[in-house]
Each structure stands twice: as C-alpha cells, then as structure tokens.
Amino acid sequence: MRKWKLGFFAVTLALALTACGTKEEKNATPTPAPTEAVQPTATPEPTATPKPTKAPKPTATPIPEFTETFKDVYGEYGLKAGTCMSEFMCNDSRSQEFMKKNFNSITFENELKPDYILDQEASKAAGDLVVSLRPNTLKMLQWCKDNGMAVRGHTIIWHSQTPQWIFYDNFDTSGNLVGRDVMLARMESYIKQTFEVLEEAGYLEMFYAYDVVNEAWLDDGTMRPSNWLSTIGEDYLWQAFYFADKYAPEYIDLYYNDFNEQFKTEALYNFFQTLKDEEGNYLIDGIGFQAHLYTKDDMDLYFAHMDKMAELGLKLSLTELDVCLGKYQDIGYATDQNKKIQGQFYYNLISGIMDRVKAGTVEMNSLTFWGFADELSWRQEYNPLLLDRKWQPKYAYAGALMLKDYAGFEEVTE
C-alpha cells in the first residue's frame, strides 16, 4: 500500500476580541462487490456545501502581532497547519502576510475542482477528457512554491462543481449519457492526467494529500445520487481510488473527504473497509473530516466518531474547520458571551484531538481551517473563524492555539 504558546496579544484580548514515484500500474481493474447500504446513525441537520468566497473590500486595519503561530504549535504534534486559499487571498497582501506567518499547508478553495481543470472544447477535439490548469491556478501554485507551502489537492471526483458534459456522448449534454465502460475510461484518463499535468507544470512534489472523492454519502447512510453513480454503478467509488492508487506518486496520501461526518459513522466505517485491492491492502490512505461545526454541536458525539474511524488504521485530517456561532439555520449573534463559548469549543476540540495524537490513538498529519478571518468566510454570517471582521483576534484564536487562559473560559455559562 502507498502510502505555543501565544504570548500575550499585542494589545490584550480585552481590546482585541471585539474580527479561511508514480505507482506501478496494475494490469487489470478488478471489480468489487457493491457496497451495501447501512442504516443511519442519526438524523442530523443539513450542512450546505461551501460556495466560492466573495472578495471583500480590504480595510486598513493592521494584522496584530503574535508570538506563536499555528504551524509552530501544531508542528509540536507532527501536524501541518493549513488554511484554504482563494484567488482574492493570493492577491491580497494582508492575507499573504497572515498565511505565510501562520500556515505551512494550503488547500485551494476552488481552483483544482473539476469545473476549473476540465476543458470542454479541448476534450471534444481530443475525443477524451482533457485536464488543463488555468493561469490563476498556476499563479496560486507558484505562490505556494515560492513560500514553501505544502498543498492538499481538492478535489477530483465530486457530484458538485463538476461539468455535466463529461458524462455525455461527444462531451455535449444534448446527447445521451455514456455507458459504464466509456465512463470508466474517462474516469481513468481524468485521474491519470490530474497527476501528470501537475507534474509537467513542476508542482506535483508540493502535494502531500489529495481528496480523491468528496461527499459521496448522504446523512442517512445511502450513496449520494450523481452521474458518476448512474453511469458507472455503485463501485464507482472503488474504481476512483483504484485509479488514484495506480497513478498517484507514493508520497501523496489519498483521501475521502466529507461533511456531517459525525452523523454517518456506520456508513463510512463500512464503506472504507471495501476500499481494498485484491490482496487486501487499502487503496485509501486517509479520511478527511470537513469539520464545518457549530458551537451547539455535541463534542462527545464528534470524538466518538473520530475514535471509531481511527480503528481502521487510516490517517485522519480536519480539512475545512470552522465553528459557527449557534446552530444550522439558527444564527448565534456575535455577543461577547457567544464568542467566549466559541473560544471554548475551539479549545476543547483541538486540545482533544492533540491529546489523541499524542497518545497515539489517532494518526493525523494536518489540520486545516477553512479560512481565518470572518469577513473572508463562506459562512461569514455565523462568524466562524479566528479573526473578526476587523481582523482582530477572537477567543477562538486563543482556543485554536490551545491557550486556555485566553479562550473565554471565565464566567461563561451556556
């Protein structure tokens, strides 16, 4: 198988807390038995799929100075500290400064998703899917390279932000859906080219993980409907990891990534056990927990999910962490008390994870926030991140650095 302390804030939180080897090819593609549907473990509230961040108007507020950084603190536990990056962040000097100081891992918010890298006209001309990198994607990759950032690839196989023409005859939705054999060939070509194009551009070695499949299971424990499922069949997930395992270099960990993960533990646990080759070796290296959470979420339930997934012996990563005030469709307003509760939540979550990493019960190599400042967040109305809209540190910032004395624990009741 392939395989901190934040010193005192510059002005104190009382002022500041008012602000995202190529594998050897196998000769045949075995077809496993379809995955059996399982019963749901709970009926959760839905979580929306992240939408592209709207570029905010920059302000003149300077970034506060911090003694410790996320990459330093998490590095003590062997983890990379990451954030998502949008085109706006890549071009914004204040965002660049914050990212360079605090993080050593980047996930592109959109620029490696299917609808950004699949070229319809080129595919029609070639008679096969064609993967190409846009100028903005190349610019962002070069920024990461120039600044020593590792990269998480996000994402290849997904029901959303995937152009539907890839599933049709002649790459045109006016035709008919193609059959299983044609779509399997297109899937293999697409996955193979993804790694080839990054290598040809000189950026592949920056990648340490890649989300091969994103959000393929519903909260009720059934497979999410998609044209991948309807054209190939229930084994399309296995096939995707088979091809990724075949073409990705050994140093890139292959991930399955999902949201509302704590509500579909049984379905995911059973599914991951099917992702093995004919010799019983995993085709997958890790499980990505998006961790789009709320301050009213059940922490015990979340850790129970994490502990169960850890039993599989796969790596775990928090890939898109943000913690909203309140709960889904019930916004918690940015009062001082709610921000203290948020700081506590971040502290309890991350310190609980690090305790597991230190004890060796969870294997984790990265923790990625889906941004860092509330005004940049795709869920900004919930104020989910570490800096407020004026780019000032919140209790959440201290909580995420595991600084309990500054994380809002004094005189707070829920």
C-alpha positions as CSV (number, residue, x, y, z in Angstrom):
1,M,0.0,0.0,0.0
2,R,1.2,3.5,-0.8
3,K,1.4,5.1,1.4
4,W,2.6,27.7,21.8
5,K,2.0,29.5,23.4
6,L,0.6,32.6,22.1
7,G,2.4,35.2,24.2
8,F,0.2,38.0,25.3
9,F,-1.7,39.6,22.5
10,A,-0.2,42.9,21.4
11,V,-2.9,45.0,23.0
12,T,-4.6,42.2,25.2
13,L,-7.7,40.3,24.3
14,A,-9.8,42.8,26.3
15,L,-9.2,45.2,23.3
16,A,-8.7,42.7,20.5
17,L,-11.7,40.5,21.0
18,T,-14.3,43.0,19.8
19,A,-12.6,40.2,13.9
20,C,-10.4,30.7,5.6
21,G,7.3,7.9,-7.5
22,T,4.4,7.1,-9.6
23,K,2.9,3.9,-8.5
24,E,3.5,0.8,-10.6
25,E,0.5,0.2,-12.8
26,K,-1.6,-2.8,-12.3
27,N,-2.5,-5.0,-15.2
28,A,-6.2,-5.3,-14.6
29,T,-9.1,-3.4,-12.9
30,P,-10.9,-5.9,-10.6
31,T,-14.5,-5.1,-9.8
32,P,-15.5,-5.5,-6.2
33,A,-18.9,-6.3,-4.9
34,P,-21.2,-3.3,-4.4
35,T,-21.3,-1.6,-1.1
36,E,-24.3,-2.5,1.0
37,A,-26.4,0.4,2.3
38,V,-26.4,0.8,6.0
39,Q,-28.8,2.2,8.5
40,P,-28.2,5.8,9.5
41,T,-26.7,6.6,12.9
42,A,-28.7,9.8,13.4
43,T,-30.8,12.3,11.7
44,P,-28.7,15.5,11.6
45,E,-29.4,18.9,10.5
46,P,-28.1,19.5,7.0
47,T,-24.9,21.4,6.2
48,A,-24.5,23.3,3.0
49,T,-21.6,22.7,0.6
50,P,-19.1,25.6,0.7
51,K,-19.7,28.3,-2.0
52,P,-16.9,30.4,-3.5
53,T,-15.9,33.3,-1.2
54,K,-16.9,36.8,-2.4
55,A,-13.9,39.1,-2.4
56,P,-14.4,41.6,0.4
57,K,-13.3,45.2,0.3
58,P,-9.9,45.4,2.0
59,T,-9.6,47.6,5.1
60,A,-6.6,49.4,6.6
61,T,-6.6,47.6,9.9
62,P,-3.2,46.1,10.5
63,I,-2.7,42.4,11.5
64,P,-2.0,42.0,15.2
65,E,1.4,40.6,16.1
66,F,1.6,37.2,17.7
67,T,4.5,35.4,19.3
68,E,3.3,31.9,18.4
69,T,1.9,30.6,15.2
70,F,-0.4,27.7,14.3
71,K,2.3,26.0,12.3
72,D,4.7,26.2,15.3
73,V,2.1,24.9,17.8
74,Y,0.7,22.1,15.6
75,G,4.2,21.2,14.5
76,E,4.9,20.1,18.0
77,Y,2.4,17.3,17.4
78,G,3.7,16.5,14.0
79,L,0.9,18.2,12.1
80,K,0.9,20.8,9.3
81,A,-1.3,23.8,10.0
82,G,-3.4,24.8,6.9
83,T,-5.9,27.2,5.5
84,C,-7.9,27.4,2.3
85,M,-6.8,30.0,-0.2
86,S,-8.9,31.8,-2.7
87,E,-7.8,33.9,-5.7
88,F,-8.5,37.0,-3.6
89,M,-6.3,35.8,-0.7
90,C,-3.5,35.0,-3.1
91,N,-3.6,38.6,-4.4
92,D,-4.2,40.4,-1.1
93,S,-1.0,41.4,0.8
94,R,-2.6,41.3,4.3
95,S,-3.9,37.7,3.6
96,Q,-0.5,36.7,2.3
97,E,1.2,38.0,5.4
98,F,-1.1,36.1,7.7
99,M,-0.8,32.9,5.7
100,K,2.9,33.0,5.5
101,K,3.3,33.6,9.2
102,N,0.8,31.1,10.5
103,F,0.5,28.2,8.0
104,N,2.5,25.7,6.0
105,S,-0.3,23.9,4.1
106,I,-2.7,25.3,1.6
107,T,-5.9,23.9,0.1
108,F,-7.3,25.8,-2.9
109,E,-10.8,26.9,-2.3
110,N,-11.9,26.2,-5.9
111,E,-9.0,26.2,-8.4
112,L,-8.4,22.5,-8.5
113,K,-12.1,21.4,-8.6
114,P,-13.4,19.6,-11.7
115,D,-15.0,22.6,-13.3
116,Y,-11.8,24.6,-13.1
117,I,-9.5,22.0,-14.7
118,L,-11.6,20.1,-17.2
119,D,-11.6,21.7,-20.7
120,Q,-14.7,21.0,-22.8
121,E,-13.5,22.3,-26.2
122,A,-10.2,20.5,-25.8
123,S,-12.0,17.3,-24.8
124,K,-14.2,17.5,-27.9
125,A,-11.2,18.0,-30.1
126,A,-9.2,15.1,-28.5
127,G,-12.1,12.7,-28.1
128,D,-11.1,12.2,-24.4
129,L,-11.4,14.3,-21.3
130,V,-8.6,16.9,-21.2
131,V,-7.2,18.3,-17.9
132,S,-5.5,21.7,-18.0
133,L,-4.5,24.3,-15.4
134,R,-5.8,27.8,-15.7
135,P,-3.5,30.8,-15.3
136,N,-5.0,31.7,-11.9
137,T,-4.4,28.1,-10.7
138,L,-0.8,28.2,-11.9
139,K,-0.3,31.6,-10.2
140,M,-1.5,30.2,-6.9
141,L,0.6,27.1,-7.2
142,Q,3.6,29.3,-7.9
143,W,2.8,31.4,-4.8
144,C,2.7,28.2,-2.7
145,K,6.0,27.0,-4.2
146,D,7.7,30.4,-3.6
147,N,6.6,30.5,0.0
148,G,7.3,26.9,1.0
149,M,3.7,25.8,1.3
150,A,2.7,22.1,1.1
151,V,-0.6,21.6,-0.8
152,R,-3.7,19.4,-0.2
153,G,-5.4,18.7,-3.6
154,H,-9.1,19.3,-3.6
155,T,-10.9,17.5,-5.3
156,I,-11.2,15.0,-8.2
157,I,-14.5,13.0,-8.0
158,W,-17.4,15.1,-6.8
159,H,-21.1,15.5,-7.5
160,S,-20.9,19.3,-7.3
161,Q,-18.8,21.8,-9.3
162,T,-18.4,19.1,-11.9
163,P,-19.3,19.9,-15.5
164,Q,-22.1,17.6,-16.6
165,W,-20.9,17.4,-20.2
166,I,-18.2,14.9,-19.1
167,F,-20.9,12.2,-18.8
168,Y,-22.4,12.6,-22.3
169,D,-21.7,11.4,-25.8
170,N,-19.3,13.8,-27.6
171,F,-19.0,15.8,-24.4
172,D,-22.3,17.6,-25.1
173,T,-25.3,17.5,-22.8
174,S,-27.6,17.5,-25.9
175,G,-26.6,13.9,-26.4
176,N,-27.1,10.7,-24.3
177,L,-25.4,9.7,-21.1
178,V,-22.5,7.3,-21.9
179,G,-22.3,3.8,-20.7
180,R,-20.2,2.2,-17.9
181,D,-17.2,1.3,-20.0
182,V,-16.9,4.7,-21.6
183,M,-17.2,6.5,-18.3
184,L,-14.7,4.2,-16.6
185,A,-12.2,5.0,-19.3
186,R,-12.9,8.7,-18.9
187,M,-12.5,8.5,-15.1
188,E,-9.2,6.7,-15.5
189,S,-7.9,9.3,-18.0
190,Y,-9.1,12.2,-15.8
191,I,-7.4,10.9,-12.7
192,K,-4.2,10.0,-14.6
193,Q,-4.0,13.4,-16.2
194,T,-4.6,15.3,-13.0
195,F,-1.3,14.0,-11.6
196,E,0.5,14.2,-14.9
197,V,-0.4,17.8,-15.6
198,L,0.7,18.9,-12.1
199,E,4.0,17.0,-12.6
200,E,4.6,18.5,-16.0
201,A,4.0,22.0,-14.6
202,G,6.6,21.4,-11.9
203,Y,4.2,21.4,-8.9
204,L,3.4,17.8,-8.0
205,E,6.0,17.4,-5.4
206,M,4.4,20.1,-3.3
207,F,1.3,17.9,-2.8
208,Y,1.2,15.6,0.3
209,A,-2.5,14.7,0.2
210,Y,-5.3,14.7,-2.4
211,D,-9.1,14.4,-1.9
212,V,-9.9,11.7,-4.5
213,V,-13.6,11.6,-3.7
214,N,-15.7,14.3,-2.0
215,E,-19.1,14.0,-0.3
216,A,-20.3,10.7,-1.8
217,W,-22.5,9.6,1.1
218,L,-25.8,11.1,2.4
219,D,-26.5,11.5,6.1
220,D,-29.0,8.7,6.0
221,G,-26.2,6.2,5.1
222,T,-27.0,5.9,1.4
223,M,-24.9,6.8,-1.6
224,R,-25.5,10.3,-2.9
225,P,-27.1,10.4,-6.4
226,S,-24.8,11.6,-9.1
227,N,-23.9,10.9,-12.7
228,W,-20.8,9.1,-11.5
229,L,-23.2,6.6,-9.8
230,S,-25.7,6.4,-12.6
231,T,-23.2,5.9,-15.4
232,I,-20.7,3.6,-13.7
233,G,-22.6,2.0,-10.9
234,E,-22.1,1.6,-7.1
235,D,-18.5,0.6,-7.5
236,Y,-17.5,4.0,-9.0
237,L,-16.0,5.0,-5.6
238,W,-13.8,1.9,-5.5
239,Q,-12.8,2.5,-9.1
240,A,-11.8,6.1,-8.4
241,F,-9.5,5.0,-5.6
242,Y,-8.1,2.1,-7.7
243,F,-7.1,4.6,-10.4
244,A,-5.7,7.1,-8.0
245,D,-3.7,4.4,-6.3
246,K,-2.4,3.4,-9.7
247,Y,-1.3,6.8,-10.9
248,A,-0.5,9.0,-7.8
249,P,3.0,9.0,-6.5
250,E,3.7,7.2,-3.3
251,Y,4.2,10.4,-1.3
252,I,0.7,11.7,-1.9
253,D,-1.9,10.3,0.6
254,L,-5.3,9.6,-1.0
255,Y,-8.3,10.9,1.0
256,Y,-12.0,10.5,1.1
257,N,-13.5,13.8,2.3
258,D,-17.0,14.5,3.7
259,F,-19.1,16.8,5.9
260,N,-21.6,16.0,8.6
261,E,-19.2,13.2,9.2
262,Q,-20.2,12.5,12.8
263,F,-23.8,11.6,11.6
264,K,-22.8,8.9,9.2
265,T,-20.2,7.0,11.2
266,E,-21.5,3.5,10.5
267,A,-22.0,4.1,6.7
268,L,-18.5,5.5,6.3
269,Y,-16.9,2.9,8.6
270,N,-18.3,0.1,6.5
271,F,-17.5,1.8,3.2
272,F,-13.8,2.4,4.0
273,Q,-13.4,-1.3,4.6
274,T,-14.4,-2.0,1.0
275,L,-11.6,0.2,-0.4
276,K,-9.0,-2.6,-0.7
277,D,-7.3,-4.2,-3.6
278,E,-7.3,-7.9,-4.4
279,E,-4.5,-8.5,-1.8
280,G,-6.5,-6.9,1.0
281,N,-4.4,-3.6,1.0
282,Y,-6.1,-0.3,1.4
283,L,-6.4,1.8,-1.7
284,I,-7.0,4.8,0.6
285,D,-4.7,6.5,3.0
286,G,-6.8,8.9,4.9
287,I,-10.2,10.2,5.9
288,G,-10.9,13.9,5.7
289,F,-13.3,15.4,8.2
290,Q,-14.5,18.7,6.9
291,A,-15.5,19.8,10.4
292,H,-18.0,22.5,9.4
293,L,-19.2,22.7,13.0
294,Y,-21.4,24.8,15.3
295,T,-20.9,25.8,18.9
296,K,-24.1,23.9,19.8
297,D,-22.8,20.6,18.3
298,D,-22.2,17.6,20.6
299,M,-18.5,17.3,21.2
300,D,-18.8,13.8,22.7
301,L,-20.5,12.6,19.5
302,Y,-17.8,14.1,17.4
303,F,-15.0,12.5,19.3
304,A,-16.9,9.1,19.3
305,H,-16.9,9.4,15.5
306,M,-13.2,10.2,15.4
307,D,-12.3,7.3,17.7
308,K,-14.3,4.9,15.6
309,M,-12.7,6.0,12.4
310,A,-9.3,5.7,14.0
311,E,-9.9,2.0,14.5
312,L,-9.5,1.5,10.7
313,G,-5.8,2.4,10.9
314,L,-6.2,5.2,8.4
315,K,-4.9,8.7,8.8
316,L,-7.4,11.3,9.8
317,S,-7.4,15.0,9.0
318,L,-9.6,18.0,9.7
319,T,-9.7,19.5,6.3
320,E,-12.1,22.5,6.4
321,L,-12.5,23.5,10.0
322,D,-14.7,26.4,11.0
323,V,-17.0,26.7,14.0
324,C,-20.2,28.8,13.6
325,L,-22.0,30.6,16.4
326,G,-25.2,28.8,17.2
327,K,-26.5,26.0,15.0
328,Y,-27.7,25.5,11.5
329,Q,-30.4,28.0,10.5
330,D,-30.3,29.5,14.0
331,I,-27.5,32.0,14.0
332,G,-25.8,32.9,17.2
333,Y,-25.0,36.6,17.2
334,A,-21.6,37.8,17.9
335,T,-22.1,38.8,21.6
336,D,-19.1,38.6,23.9
337,Q,-20.6,35.5,25.6
338,N,-21.2,33.7,22.3
339,K,-17.7,34.4,21.3
340,K,-16.4,33.0,24.6
341,I,-18.4,29.9,24.0
342,Q,-16.8,29.6,20.5
343,G,-13.4,30.0,22.0
344,Q,-14.1,27.2,24.4
345,F,-15.4,25.0,21.6
346,Y,-12.2,25.5,19.6
347,Y,-10.1,24.8,22.6
348,N,-11.9,21.6,23.6
349,L,-12.0,20.3,20.0
350,I,-8.3,20.9,19.2
351,S,-6.9,20.0,22.6
352,G,-8.9,16.8,22.5
353,I,-7.5,16.0,19.1
354,M,-4.0,16.7,20.1
355,D,-4.4,14.5,23.2
356,R,-5.3,11.6,20.9
357,V,-2.4,12.3,18.6
358,K,0.0,12.5,21.5
359,A,-1.4,9.2,22.9
360,G,-1.1,7.5,19.5
361,T,-4.7,6.6,19.2
362,V,-5.2,8.9,16.2
363,E,-2.8,9.3,13.3
364,M,-3.1,12.8,11.9
365,N,-0.7,14.9,9.8
366,S,-2.7,18.1,9.1
367,L,-5.4,20.4,10.5
368,T,-6.8,22.9,8.0
369,F,-9.1,25.9,8.8
370,W,-11.5,26.9,6.1
371,G,-10.1,30.5,6.2
372,F,-9.0,32.6,9.1
373,A,-11.0,35.9,9.1
374,D,-14.8,36.2,9.4
375,E,-15.1,38.6,6.5
376,L,-13.4,36.0,4.2
377,S,-15.6,33.1,5.3
378,W,-18.2,31.4,3.1
379,R,-20.3,31.3,6.3
380,Q,-19.5,34.8,7.5
381,E,-23.0,35.5,8.9
382,Y,-22.1,32.9,11.6
383,N,-18.7,34.5,12.4
384,P,-17.0,31.1,12.4
385,L,-13.3,31.9,12.2
386,L,-10.3,33.1,14.3
387,L,-10.2,36.9,13.4
388,D,-13.2,39.2,13.5
389,R,-14.4,41.4,10.6
390,K,-11.7,44.0,11.7
391,W,-9.1,41.3,11.6
392,Q,-8.7,41.3,15.4
393,P,-8.2,38.1,17.3
394,K,-11.2,36.4,18.9
395,Y,-11.4,34.0,21.8
396,A,-11.5,31.4,19.0
397,Y,-7.9,32.3,18.1
398,A,-6.6,31.6,21.5
399,G,-8.8,28.4,21.7
400,A,-7.3,27.2,18.4
401,L,-3.8,27.8,19.8
402,M,-4.9,25.8,22.9
403,L,-4.3,28.8,25.2
404,K,-7.0,28.1,27.8
405,D,-6.4,31.3,29.8
406,Y,-7.4,33.4,26.8
407,A,-10.0,31.2,25.3
408,G,-13.1,32.6,27.1
409,F,-13.5,30.1,29.9
410,E,-14.0,32.7,32.7
411,E,-17.6,33.3,33.8
412,V,-19.3,31.7,30.9
413,T,-22.5,29.6,31.1
414,E,-24.4,28.2,28.2
